[in-house]
Amino acid sequence: MFAHTALRQRCAKWLIATGLFLMLAACVEKPSTLERVKEDGVLRVVTRNSPATYFQDRNGETGFEYELVKRFADELGVELKIEAADNLDDLFTQLSQPSGPVLAAAGLVSSAQRKTQAQFSHPYLEVTPQVIYRNGRPRPTQPSGLVGKKIMVLKGSSHAEQLAELKKQYPALEYEESDAVEVVDLLRMVDEGQIDLTLVDSNELAMNQVYFSNVRVAFDLGEARDQRWAVAAGADTSLLDKANAFLDEAEKNGTLQRLKERYYGHVDVLGYVGAYTFAQHLQQRLPKYEKQFKATAKTEQVDWRLLAAIGYQESMWQPEVTSKTGVRGLMMLTQRTAQAMGVSNRLDPRQSIMGGAKYFMLVKDQLDDSIKEPDRTWFALAGYNVGSGHLEDARTLARREGLNPNKWLDVKKMLPRLAQKQWYSKTRYGYARGGEPVHFVANIRRYYDILTWVTQPQLEGQPADANLHQPGINKDQPAEQPAQR
């Protein structure tokens, strides 16, 4: 009897202990999203594969969103893992999965519908939705003009939501949503006349318009809106709070402005005709000198596309050009520079490319060690154009104004002052046409962007005209003339 009583007591104690253990286990809080990210050592981010968000070139991963979210991962002290969604619906689906990515950085705009799918961060980029049409066709100027047109937009996009709202006002409005295209595809389809209209955000048009000869903005559809990051819907805001703090600081310390300048500050310098002309020359002239650009670039350890971009800005790849000031050849070398670089015949394209590359690298090597990439390249281009002395004067002016003398975004504001007596009278090297290197660098950056895009690994093996047909080319403004020095 006693044995049975003792057994029952032990069983009762075991059940109580088990119950308490289960209750305590239930009370233990799950780690927050931010804690999990730090424990795993990885920030998983879902995005879109496009020029305005994330893509890979020969140098690796790049894009505005990539650059920004990489800095966030670095601040967290974790590795960044990028996952590209097939489309916007897939992006939000992945974000909502417990085992999926924890952050979406894809040029997203918050909307009432999307707020049911995710939580959105503080804004970091203002964009305007724009209706895009084909040049030569009737231009709609207001929403009613969309009726009767063949329209396509990205499936699940904020633009599709805009059209859905418009359809309530204009029941005859028809449009198609597609998850098989990206913004570049939509612009190409308008450019080629496959569709009448599309809607894209202003920043994505700015990144891509140079590749398409016929696309135009019909009108802005609504007010400017903010792009934001997104996290999964729910009560856990740990990662979102951290992202907001990061974005606020990035705005405050100038990181956002520098990224905007890097990706969007020079995108419209060519105009339609300039870009169209460049496309023609890319097919007709560059093949004659491409091997030499590549060979010289390998010797001098510089990107051949940057050398080619310099050559185009200087001479439009014309080896026998002579300017009013006496600079000559494909790379437009002065007599003094040519002699210093070992060039005996400036009109020989091989010698000119070699001399231009050696001089560019010399200017770059002489820059202060405090100037880091990518600014170092832009400074070297400016020095190549205006001279290292004047460039140093502009850096001094920047320092006096409380700006950063090691950032191109700041120094390019000072360069035009070298043409104003009130400013150049206070400098060591005096007067210079300081506006020229600013345009010089902007043009070369754009030519370089285009060369980078059409020579991406996925396009290798195609002829130049095939590459340019995927992004088309623009026609309606004159190209800037090579810089005269």
C-alpha positions in Angstrom: 0.0 0.0 0.0 2.8 2.3 1.0 4.7 1.5 -2.2 1.6 2.4 -4.3 1.2 5.7 -2.5 4.9 6.6 -3.0 4.6 5.8 -6.7 1.5 8.0 -7.1 3.3 10.9 -5.3 6.3 10.5 -7.6 4.1 10.5 -10.7 2.3 13.5 -9.4 5.6 15.4 -8.9 6.8 14.4 -12.4 3.6 15.6 -14.0 3.8 18.9 -12.1 7.4 19.4 -13.0 6.7 18.6 -16.7 3.8 21.0 -16.7 5.9 23.8 -15.1 8.6 23.1 -17.7 6.2 23.4 -20.6 4.7 26.5 -19.1 8.2 28.1 -18.8 9.1 27.1 -22.3 6.0 28.7 -23.6 6.9 31.9 -21.8 10.4 32.1 -23.3 10.2 34.8 -26.0 11.3 34.0 -29.5 14.3 36.0 -30.7 13.4 39.1 -32.6 14.1 39.5 -36.3 17.1 41.7 -35.6 18.4 39.3 -33.0 18.1 36.4 -35.5 20.0 38.4 -38.2 22.8 39.1 -35.8 22.9 35.5 -34.5 22.9 34.1 -38.1 25.4 36.7 -39.2 23.5 37.2 -42.5 21.1 39.9 -43.7 18.9 38.3 -46.3 17.4 40.9 -48.7 15.0 40.4 -51.6 15.2 42.9 -54.5 14.6 43.3 -58.2 17.2 42.7 -60.9 17.3 46.1 -62.7 19.7 49.0 -63.4 18.0 51.1 -60.7 18.0 48.5 -58.0 20.5 45.6 -58.3 22.6 44.0 -61.1 26.0 42.6 -61.7 28.7 43.9 -63.9 32.3 42.8 -64.5 33.2 44.3 -61.1 30.6 42.4 -59.2 27.3 43.4 -57.5 26.1 47.0 -57.9 23.0 49.2 -58.1 21.6 52.0 -55.9 19.6 49.6 -53.7 22.5 47.2 -53.4 24.9 50.0 -52.4 22.5 51.3 -49.7 21.5 48.0 -48.2 25.2 46.8 -48.2 26.0 49.8 -46.0 23.2 48.7 -43.7 24.5 45.2 -43.5 28.0 46.5 -42.7 26.6 48.6 -39.9 24.9 45.5 -38.5 28.2 43.7 -38.8 26.7 40.9 -40.9 27.1 39.4 -44.3 24.7 40.6 -47.0 22.9 38.0 -49.0 20.9 39.2 -52.0 17.9 37.3 -53.4 16.3 38.5 -56.7 12.5 38.0 -57.0 11.0 37.0 -60.3 8.4 39.7 -60.0 6.7 42.0 -57.4 4.2 39.5 -56.3 6.9 37.0 -55.7 8.9 39.6 -53.8 6.1 40.1 -51.3 5.4 36.4 -51.1 9.1 35.7 -50.2 9.1 38.5 -47.6 6.1 37.0 -45.9 7.6 33.5 -45.5 9.0 32.7 -42.0 12.1 31.2 -43.6 12.4 33.9 -46.3 14.3 37.1 -46.6 13.8 39.6 -43.8 14.1 42.9 -45.8 12.9 44.1 -49.3 15.0 46.8 -50.9 13.6 47.1 -54.4 12.5 50.7 -55.1 9.1 50.1 -53.4 6.4 52.7 -53.0 4.0 52.3 -50.0 0.3 52.1 -50.8 -2.9 51.1 -48.9 -2.9 47.7 -50.5 0.8 47.1 -49.8 0.5 48.1 -46.2 -1.6 44.9 -45.7 1.4 42.9 -47.0 4.3 44.6 -45.3 5.6 47.3 -43.0 7.5 50.2 -44.7 10.6 52.1 -43.6 11.2 55.8 -43.6 11.6 57.2 -47.2 15.0 57.5 -48.9 14.3 58.5 -52.5 11.5 60.7 -54.0 10.2 59.6 -57.4 7.4 60.6 -59.7 5.2 58.2 -61.6 5.3 59.0 -65.3 3.2 58.0 -68.3 5.5 57.0 -71.2 4.6 57.2 -74.9 6.4 56.7 -78.2 7.6 59.8 -80.1 5.7 60.4 -83.3 2.4 59.1 -81.8 -0.3 61.3 -80.3 0.8 62.4 -76.8 -1.8 62.0 -74.1 -1.7 65.0 -71.7 -4.2 63.8 -69.0 -5.6 60.6 -67.6 -8.6 60.6 -69.9 -6.1 60.3 -72.8 -5.2 56.8 -71.6 -8.6 55.4 -72.7 -8.3 53.3 -75.9 -4.6 52.8 -75.6 -2.6 49.6 -75.3 -1.0 49.9 -71.9 1.2 47.5 -70.0 2.6 47.8 -66.5 4.4 45.5 -64.0 2.0 43.1 -62.3 1.6 44.0 -58.6 3.2 47.4 -59.0 2.0 50.7 -57.6 1.4 51.8 -61.1 -1.1 49.0 -61.6 -2.9 50.2 -58.4 -3.0 53.7 -59.9 -4.6 52.4 -63.1 -7.1 50.4 -61.1 -8.2 53.6 -59.3 -8.4 55.5 -62.6 -10.6 52.7 -64.1 -13.2 53.6 -61.5 -13.3 57.1 -63.0 -12.9 55.9 -66.6 -14.5 52.5 -67.0 -13.4 52.1 -70.6 -9.8 52.2 -69.5 -8.0 48.9 -70.3 -4.5 47.8 -69.3 -2.5 44.7 -68.9 -0.3 43.6 -66.0 2.6 41.4 -66.7 4.9 39.5 -64.4 7.2 38.5 -67.3 8.8 41.9 -67.8 10.9 44.5 -66.0 11.0 48.3 -66.5 13.6 48.0 -69.3 11.3 45.6 -71.2 8.4 48.0 -70.9 10.4 50.9 -72.2 11.7 48.8 -75.1 8.1 47.8 -75.9 7.1 51.4 -76.1 10.2 52.3 -78.1 9.5 49.6 -80.6 5.7 50.3 -80.8 4.6 47.0 -79.3 2.5 48.9 -76.7 1.3 52.5 -76.7 2.0 53.4 -73.1 3.5 52.3 -69.9 4.0 53.8 -66.4 7.4 54.0 -64.7 8.9 56.0 -61.9 11.1 59.0 -62.8 14.3 57.5 -61.5 14.0 54.4 -63.5 13.3 56.4 -66.6 16.3 58.5 -65.9 18.5 55.4 -65.7 17.2 53.9 -68.9 16.0 56.6 -71.2 19.4 57.0 -72.8 19.1 53.5 -74.3 15.8 54.2 -76.1 15.5 56.5 -79.0 11.7 57.0 -79.1 10.5 57.0 -75.5 9.1 60.3 -74.1 7.3 61.4 -71.0 3.6 62.2 -71.8 2.8 63.6 -68.3 3.3 62.9 -64.6 0.6 60.8 -63.1 0.0 62.2 -59.7 2.3 63.7 -57.1 5.9 62.6 -56.2 6.1 59.6 -53.9 8.7 58.1 -51.6 10.5 54.8 -52.1 11.0 52.8 -49.0 12.3 49.5 -47.7 9.9 46.9 -46.4 9.8 44.1 -43.8 7.2 41.5 -43.1 3.9 42.6 -41.6 3.4 41.8 -37.9 4.2 43.0 -34.4 8.0 42.6 -34.7 9.5 46.0 -35.7 13.1 45.3 -34.4 14.7 45.2 -37.9 12.5 48.0 -39.2 13.4 50.3 -36.3 17.1 49.7 -36.9 16.6 50.3 -40.7 14.8 53.6 -39.9 17.7 54.7 -37.7 20.2 53.8 -40.4 18.2 55.6 -43.2 17.8 58.7 -41.0 21.5 58.8 -40.3 22.3 58.2 -44.0 20.2 61.2 -44.9 21.9 63.3 -42.2 25.5 62.4 -42.9 25.2 62.7 -46.7 25.4 59.0 -47.7 22.1 59.1 -49.4 23.0 62.3 -51.3 26.2 60.8 -52.5 24.5 57.6 -53.7 21.9 59.7 -55.5 24.6 61.7 -57.1 26.5 58.6 -58.1 23.6 56.9 -59.7 21.3 59.7 -60.8 23.4 62.9 -60.8 24.7 62.5 -64.3 22.1 60.4 -66.2 20.6 63.1 -68.4 23.7 64.9 -69.6 23.6 63.5 -73.1 20.1 64.1 -74.3 18.4 62.2 -77.1 20.6 63.1 -80.1 23.8 62.8 -78.1 23.0 59.3 -77.1 21.8 58.3 -80.5 25.0 59.6 -82.1 27.0 57.7 -79.4 25.1 54.5 -80.3 26.0 55.0 -84.0 29.6 55.6 -83.2 29.7 52.6 -80.9 28.8 50.4 -83.8 30.8 52.2 -86.6 33.9 53.6 -84.9 34.7 51.8 -81.7 35.4 48.4 -83.3 38.4 49.9 -85.0 40.0 50.8 -81.7 38.5 48.4 -79.2 41.5 46.0 -79.2 43.9 48.8 -78.6 41.8 50.2 -75.8 41.8 46.7 -74.2 45.5 46.1 -74.7 46.5 49.5 -73.3 44.0 49.1 -70.4 45.6 45.8 -69.5 49.1 47.3 -69.5 48.1 50.4 -67.4 45.7 48.5 -65.2 42.6 50.5 -65.9 39.1 49.7 -67.2 39.2 49.8 -71.0 35.7 51.1 -71.1 36.8 54.2 -69.1 39.6 54.8 -71.5 37.1 54.4 -74.4 34.7 56.9 -72.7 37.5 59.4 -72.3 38.5 58.9 -76.0 34.9 59.5 -77.1 34.5 62.6 -75.0 37.7 64.0 -76.4 37.4 63.2 -80.1 34.3 61.1 -80.7 36.9 58.3 -81.6 38.3 60.4 -84.5 42.1 59.9 -84.6 42.9 62.9 -86.8 41.0 65.6 -84.9 42.8 68.9 -84.1 41.2 71.5 -81.8 41.6 75.3 -82.0 44.0 75.2 -79.1 46.3 72.7 -80.8 45.4 69.5 -78.9 45.3 66.6 -81.3 44.4 63.0 -81.9 42.0 60.4 -80.5 42.8 61.3 -76.9 43.3 65.0 -77.7 46.8 65.3 -76.2 48.7 68.5 -75.9 52.2 68.6 -77.5 53.8 68.8 -74.0 51.7 65.9 -72.6 52.5 63.8 -75.7 56.2 64.3 -75.3 56.1 63.5 -71.6 54.2 60.3 -72.3 56.5 59.2 -75.1 54.1 59.9 -77.9 55.9 60.9 -81.1 52.8 61.0 -83.4 49.6 62.2 -81.8 47.6 61.3 -84.8 48.5 57.6 -84.5 45.5 56.1 -82.6 47.7 53.4 -80.9 50.1 56.0 -79.6 47.4 58.4 -78.6 45.5 55.8 -76.6 48.7 54.7 -74.9 49.6 58.3 -74.1 46.1 59.2 -72.8 46.0 56.1 -70.6 49.5 56.8 -69.1 48.6 60.4 -68.5 45.3 59.5 -66.8 47.0 57.0 -64.5 49.7 59.5 -63.7 47.1 62.1 -62.7 45.3 59.5 -60.7 48.5 58.3 -58.9 49.4 61.9 -57.9 46.1 62.5 -56.1 46.1 62.7 -52.4 45.8 59.3 -50.7 42.8 60.5 -48.7 40.7 60.5 -51.9 39.1 57.0 -52.2 37.2 55.3 -55.0 34.9 55.9 -56.7 35.6 59.6 -56.2 39.3 59.1 -57.0 38.4 58.2 -60.6 36.2 61.3 -61.0 38.9 63.5 -59.5 41.4 62.0 -61.9 39.2 62.7 -64.9 38.8 66.3 -63.7 42.5 66.7 -63.3 43.0 65.1 -66.8 40.8 67.9 -68.2 41.7 71.0 -66.1 45.1 70.1 -64.6 46.0 68.9 -61.1 46.8 72.4 -59.9 43.4 73.8 -60.6 41.8 70.7 -59.1 43.8 71.2 -55.9 42.5 74.9 -55.9 38.9 73.6 -56.0 39.6 71.2 -53.1 41.0 74.1 -51.1 37.9 76.2 -51.8 35.7 73.2 -50.7 37.7 72.9 -47.5 37.2 76.6 -46.8 33.5 76.3 -47.4 33.2 73.5 -44.8 32.7 70.9 -47.6 34.6 67.6 -48.0 37.6 68.1 -50.3 37.7 64.3 -50.9 34.2 64.0 -52.3 33.5 64.8 -55.9 30.0 65.8 -55.1 31.4 68.7 -53.0 34.4 69.7 -55.1 32.4 69.8 -58.4 30.4 72.7 -56.8 33.7 74.6 -56.3 35.2 74.1 -59.8 33.0 76.7 -61.6 34.2 79.3 -59.1 37.6 79.1 -60.7 36.2 81.2 -63.5 35.1 84.0 -61.1 37.7 86.6 -60.0 36.4 86.9 -56.5 37.3 83.2 -56.1 40.2 82.5 -58.4 42.1 85.6 -57.1 42.4 83.7 -53.8 43.8 80.5 -55.3 47.3 79.4 -56.1 46.9 78.7 -59.8 44.3 81.4 -60.6 41.7 81.4 -63.4 40.4 78.3 -65.0 37.3 77.4 -67.0 36.2 75.3 -64.1 32.8 74.5 -65.5 34.4 72.4 -68.2 35.8 69.6 -66.0 32.4 69.2 -64.4 30.7 68.6 -67.8 33.7 66.5 -68.9 33.4 64.2 -66.0 29.6 64.0 -66.2 29.7 63.1 -69.9 32.4 60.5 -69.5 30.5 58.9 -66.6 27.5 58.5 -68.8 29.4 57.1 -71.8 31.1 54.7 -69.3 27.7 53.7 -67.9 26.4 52.9 -71.4 29.6 50.9 -72.3 29.3 49.0 -69.0 25.7 48.2 -69.7 26.2 46.9 -73.2 29.3 44.9 -72.3 27.8 43.1 -69.3 28.6 39.4 -69.1 25.1 38.4 -70.1 25.5 40.4 -73.3 28.9 39.1 -74.3 29.1 37.3 -77.6 26.5 39.5 -79.2 27.4 42.2 -81.8 27.4 45.8 -80.6 24.2 46.6 -82.5 22.4 43.6 -80.9 23.4 44.9 -77.5 22.2 48.3 -78.3 18.9 47.1 -79.6 18.1 45.7 -76.2 18.5 49.0 -74.7 17.8 51.2 -77.8 19.2 54.7 -78.2 18.0 58.3 -78.1 17.9 61.1 -80.7 16.7 64.5 -79.9 19.4 66.8 -78.4 22.9 67.6 -79.7 25.8 65.8 -78.3 28.2 67.9 -76.3 31.4 68.6 -78.3 34.7 67.3 -77.1 36.3 69.5 -74.5 38.6 72.1 -75.9 41.7 72.7 -73.9 
